[in-house]
Amino acid sequence: MNSASRNSRFGRETRSASAQWSVRIWRGATLAHESGLLAADMREDQTVMMLDAATPGDRVTILIADAQNPDGFLSIPLAYAGPLWQPQRNMAWSSGDSTKSGADTITSLSGVEYVTLRWQRRVLRIEHQSLGTEELPQIRAMLALGRTGANILFLPDPGAGTRSGDAVFGRIEAGEIASSAGAANRRALTLTIRERL
């Protein structure tokens, strides 16, 4: 979530543990960045790559090498490549995460339940108590994009070694932007992001 980074993310993939990938960023006909072939840090069926510095470009190409894939094909239904933005101050400790699921349940005459799980998704509740007023244009732009049904990528801790599994990519909803500290330069906002399946 660093404004000086570029990010690539794939989710709900069918890749083996030995999969590798490389990312190239092009500016016109000029190759602006090439990651080289790297091991894909697969966690929660997704992987994230962050660059150390902003690398503007108008085209991204991604190569995936996965000779050990038992399915014989790659399925990558969700992907994101682009800039990240990080608020000046962290989200509140009262933020939380959960998992929602849908299932068909049949109950026998003796009360035994037979459950068929249909889907499950991660849901994050992000509470922020100290956004600066100068950050509101970025927040409002993100929320406007979210209202269209577009996916938003959220990384709770961009520096964490587990960020590939921690990232949630999906629809976002927000409460009202409140003045949490009176006249001080602080605004509060609660966001809910649901993993796109």
Salt bridges, closest charged atoms under 4 A:
GLU13 OE1 - ARG15 NE 2.34
GLU34 OE2 - ARG24 NH2 2.96
ASP41 OD1 - ARG43 NE 3.02
ASP104 OD2 - ARG118 NE 2.64
GLU127 OE2 - ARG125 NE 2.97
GLU173 OE1 - ARG194 NH1 3.10
GLU195 OE1 - ARG12 NH2 2.91
GLU195 OE2 - ARG122 NH2 3.09
